[in-house]
Amino acid sequence: MTLKKITGTGVAIVTPFRKDCSIDFKSLENLIEHIIKNNVDFIVALGTTGEAATLTNEEKFAVVDFIKETVNNRVPIVLGLGGNNTHQIGNDIKNTDFEGITAILSVAPYYNKPSQKGLFQHYKTIASACPVPVILYNVPGRTSVNISAETTLKLANEVDNIIAIKEASGNLPQIMQIIKNKPKNFLVLSGDDALTLPMISLGANGVISVVANAFPKEFSSMVNFALKSDFKSASNLHYKLIDIINALFVDGNPGGVKAALAIMNIISNNVRLPLATVNRQTYSLLTKLIEEL
């Protein structure tokens, strides 16, 4: 049942801030309503796109509680819960209220640069402690460590509570090895908006998206067409969005998508340090592309 809940289009939602960098809960409500009414399949809270690294524990609890209350069981919620201290993640799991949470998304340990053996034991330990299923998150461009196809498949086959991977390596040969050899009850989700269509054509099951914060209807329609093997319709939407997708990441994430959401009057254009808002040229480009779309 959980597998069906996390196929299709998931949105790694941003955390809106006011000018003083306090959390803007009203804008968060606006964003959630914008996403849900435009047919996304699930929401991911406290991911990298949500600037979770800059939130205090109290703020994290407040954001998750608010998201649960606002979503009100209309779509599944996946909770970002990972890090580079396995023991601390275990403690965080013990202190988390999992009511209303479908699964966790756990990023590969960063900075420590563990071996593949260390990665396997890290995730096995998390999965054994977690009361809900675990989605692996491989994003070597941010963590400096790659979860190899062999390690992913070993976890998929040997640890029952690990049900999926968000693959953001951009390494299509590696992703194809996972798709070819994975168990039937293990999902592969794109972690790269620009590669979502080709990944689904190769057998991936969906995406955890950034651009769907701003364009949930268009992007989820593209994903749904692709999952139904209507690649002509999916390609039309893919190419309609590709310039915006590329522009969102010119000055880093989530600065780009927050700028887009501000242009669309959904949230304010504020991020917390060490992130900075996009430069004037990028903002102008996004404004032009959004007007054209």
Legacy VTK file of the C-alpha trace (Angstrom):
# vtk DataFile Version 3.0
C-alpha trace
ASCII
DATASET POLYDATA
POINTS 293 float
0.000 0.000 0.000
2.833 2.421 0.868
4.420 1.837 -2.543
1.323 3.176 -4.318
1.331 6.259 -2.082
4.808 7.356 -3.159
4.640 6.779 -6.896
4.029 9.621 -9.322
4.880 13.195 -8.374
6.166 14.118 -4.947
7.068 17.713 -4.127
10.013 18.631 -1.908
8.339 21.734 -0.515
10.200 24.904 0.384
9.961 26.531 3.802
8.759 30.122 3.280
10.389 32.839 5.375
9.461 36.423 6.152
11.948 39.239 5.613
13.267 38.733 9.175
13.783 35.024 8.315
11.076 33.788 10.681
8.874 31.035 9.247
5.947 32.361 7.237
3.216 29.851 8.046
0.547 31.686 6.068
2.645 31.416 2.916
3.334 27.769 3.736
-0.410 27.194 3.815
-0.774 28.966 0.454
1.958 26.792 -1.021
0.427 23.556 0.258
-2.980 24.462 -1.160
-1.383 25.445 -4.486
0.345 22.059 -4.665
-2.540 19.849 -3.558
-5.195 21.438 -5.776
-2.947 20.820 -8.780
-2.906 17.044 -8.424
0.449 16.082 -6.922
0.650 12.637 -5.332
2.620 13.312 -2.142
4.557 15.982 -0.242
8.089 15.788 1.153
8.727 17.957 4.216
12.081 19.072 5.638
14.213 18.112 2.695
17.191 20.017 1.313
14.763 22.173 -0.658
12.994 22.948 2.625
16.270 24.337 4.065
15.998 21.856 6.932
19.675 22.348 7.752
18.919 25.931 8.819
15.923 25.105 11.048
16.089 24.521 14.791
14.535 21.345 16.199
11.635 23.398 17.539
11.067 24.924 14.100
11.186 21.504 12.457
8.520 20.164 14.818
6.376 23.257 14.202
6.695 22.979 10.413
5.829 19.275 10.360
2.858 19.730 12.685
1.590 22.599 10.524
1.995 20.575 7.327
0.111 17.624 8.840
-2.718 19.871 9.988
-2.961 21.716 6.663
-2.681 18.618 4.468
-5.320 16.891 6.629
-4.725 13.455 5.073
-5.425 14.684 1.529
-2.044 13.439 0.265
0.703 11.327 1.874
3.553 13.101 3.690
7.173 11.941 3.528
9.487 13.337 6.206
13.117 14.227 5.548
15.123 12.586 8.322
18.793 11.913 7.713
22.326 13.078 8.394
25.887 12.002 8.977
25.479 10.796 12.589
23.716 7.423 12.602
23.255 7.369 16.376
21.691 10.844 16.379
19.259 9.860 13.628
18.174 6.956 15.826
17.490 9.408 18.651
15.621 11.710 16.269
13.445 8.780 15.205
12.595 8.043 18.846
11.564 11.682 19.373
9.454 11.972 16.222
5.690 11.670 16.089
5.046 9.524 13.026
1.287 9.863 13.058
0.338 11.045 9.570
3.792 10.246 8.129
3.911 7.680 5.309
7.692 7.252 5.057
10.993 9.006 5.694
13.475 10.228 3.113
16.997 9.767 4.448
19.891 11.461 2.692
23.231 9.672 2.423
25.724 10.700 5.128
27.626 13.789 4.025
31.147 15.006 4.839
32.192 11.752 6.589
32.519 10.020 3.172
31.760 6.496 4.464
32.600 3.347 2.523
29.875 1.283 0.862
29.997 -1.017 3.897
29.431 1.989 6.157
26.522 3.178 4.003
24.892 -0.246 4.158
25.186 -0.457 7.942
24.015 3.168 8.326
20.796 2.543 6.444
20.224 -0.895 7.949
20.453 0.669 11.435
18.039 3.479 10.532
15.541 1.083 8.954
15.556 -1.208 11.979
14.724 1.739 14.261
12.149 3.425 12.058
8.421 2.628 12.456
7.639 3.740 8.882
9.311 2.767 5.583
12.597 4.334 4.494
13.424 5.957 1.147
17.148 6.188 0.393
18.371 9.498 -1.009
21.446 9.427 -3.214
22.698 12.897 -4.120
26.507 12.735 -4.445
26.692 16.281 -5.811
25.733 17.493 -2.331
27.064 14.742 -0.064
30.343 13.819 -1.819
29.464 10.142 -1.464
27.675 7.911 -3.963
25.470 5.000 -2.941
26.517 2.464 -5.545
24.021 0.357 -7.468
25.355 -2.707 -5.661
24.761 -1.175 -2.221
21.291 0.055 -3.185
20.318 -3.408 -4.439
21.757 -5.093 -1.338
19.669 -2.801 0.872
16.597 -3.331 -1.315
16.922 -7.109 -1.113
18.010 -7.541 2.492
16.230 -4.794 4.473
12.444 -5.089 4.321
11.758 -1.572 5.612
13.726 0.086 2.786
11.247 0.498 -0.047
12.623 3.064 -2.497
15.462 5.323 -3.557
15.431 8.943 -4.659
18.214 8.850 -7.241
19.810 12.222 -7.901
23.236 11.042 -9.034
22.544 11.875 -12.678
24.369 8.628 -13.470
22.003 6.906 -15.900
24.068 3.695 -16.268
24.000 3.314 -12.472
20.258 4.059 -12.357
19.604 1.499 -15.098
21.485 -1.148 -13.115
19.200 -0.470 -10.149
16.025 -0.545 -12.252
17.095 -3.717 -14.081
17.983 -5.699 -10.963
15.770 -4.309 -8.183
13.100 -6.356 -6.412
9.578 -5.869 -7.736
8.477 -4.128 -4.526
11.244 -1.490 -4.613
10.680 1.924 -6.221
13.089 4.196 -8.062
12.210 7.912 -7.902
13.961 10.627 -9.865
15.705 13.286 -7.798
16.436 15.433 -10.838
13.555 17.252 -12.555
15.360 17.457 -15.885
15.994 13.689 -15.957
12.563 12.597 -14.759
11.150 11.848 -18.202
14.121 9.760 -19.393
14.252 7.958 -16.050
10.562 7.011 -16.227
11.074 5.834 -19.815
13.740 3.498 -18.405
11.419 2.166 -15.696
11.478 4.645 -12.798
8.283 5.058 -10.787
8.074 8.822 -10.285
9.909 11.821 -8.909
10.515 13.968 -5.860
10.461 17.347 -7.557
11.580 20.928 -7.003
9.890 22.592 -9.979
6.517 21.139 -8.916
6.487 23.683 -6.068
5.786 26.296 -8.717
4.249 24.233 -11.524
2.588 21.215 -9.915
-0.130 20.781 -12.535
2.175 20.838 -15.552
4.894 18.685 -14.012
2.556 16.077 -12.503
0.741 15.865 -15.854
4.080 15.189 -17.544
4.852 12.454 -15.023
1.418 10.863 -15.392
1.666 10.822 -19.189
5.102 9.202 -18.944
3.921 6.562 -16.461
1.147 5.684 -18.940
3.765 5.434 -21.728
2.298 8.421 -23.555
5.736 9.804 -24.240
4.616 12.195 -26.972
2.386 14.126 -24.540
5.004 13.822 -21.792
7.724 15.173 -24.086
5.635 18.197 -25.013
5.312 19.161 -21.340
8.939 18.257 -20.593
10.209 20.665 -23.236
7.685 23.294 -22.178
9.245 23.257 -18.683
12.900 22.451 -19.353
14.165 26.048 -19.627
12.510 26.956 -16.328
13.865 23.800 -14.685
17.389 24.698 -15.790
16.993 28.335 -14.691
15.865 27.300 -11.205
19.299 25.866 -10.438
21.546 28.564 -11.928
22.073 30.209 -8.523
21.374 27.150 -6.400
18.414 25.431 -4.789
16.009 26.499 -3.293
16.897 30.077 -4.222
15.653 29.572 -7.770
12.300 28.005 -6.961
11.680 30.530 -4.164
12.257 33.315 -6.686
9.787 31.651 -9.067
7.199 31.312 -6.292
7.689 34.974 -5.390
7.182 36.017 -9.008
3.935 34.022 -8.900
2.897 35.774 -5.631
2.726 32.546 -3.632
5.537 33.223 -1.125
8.139 35.925 -0.440
11.617 35.662 -1.910
13.593 35.003 1.282
16.178 32.351 2.173
18.337 31.803 5.245
22.097 32.158 5.241
24.377 30.697 4.085
22.052 30.649 1.072
21.422 33.872 -0.816
18.662 34.967 -3.150
19.248 34.631 -6.890
20.985 37.430 -8.738
19.107 40.043 -10.758
19.878 38.393 -14.095
18.465 35.043 -12.977
15.388 36.702 -11.479
14.742 38.514 -14.767
15.193 35.280 -16.720
12.734 33.453 -14.465
10.230 36.301 -14.786
10.461 36.119 -18.585
10.120 32.332 -18.680
7.167 32.315 -16.296
5.387 34.995 -18.335
5.940 32.939 -21.494
4.641 29.780 -19.848
LINES 1 294
293 0 1 2 3 4 5 6 7 8 9 10 11 12 13 14 15 16 17 18 19 20 21 22 23 24 25 26 27 28 29 30 31 32 33 34 35 36 37 38 39 40 41 42 43 44 45 46 47 48 49 50 51 52 53 54 55 56 57 58 59 60 61 62 63 64 65 66 67 68 69 70 71 72 73 74 75 76 77 78 79 80 81 82 83 84 85 86 87 88 89 90 91 92 93 94 95 96 97 98 99 100 101 102 103 104 105 106 107 108 109 110 111 112 113 114 115 116 117 118 119 120 121 122 123 124 125 126 127 128 129 130 131 132 133 134 135 136 137 138 139 140 141 142 143 144 145 146 147 148 149 150 151 152 153 154 155 156 157 158 159 160 161 162 163 164 165 166 167 168 169 170 171 172 173 174 175 176 177 178 179 180 181 182 183 184 185 186 187 188 189 190 191 192 193 194 195 196 197 198 199 200 201 202 203 204 205 206 207 208 209 210 211 212 213 214 215 216 217 218 219 220 221 222 223 224 225 226 227 228 229 230 231 232 233 234 235 236 237 238 239 240 241 242 243 244 245 246 247 248 249 250 251 252 253 254 255 256 257 258 259 260 261 262 263 264 265 266 267 268 269 270 271 272 273 274 275 276 277 278 279 280 281 282 283 284 285 286 287 288 289 290 291 292
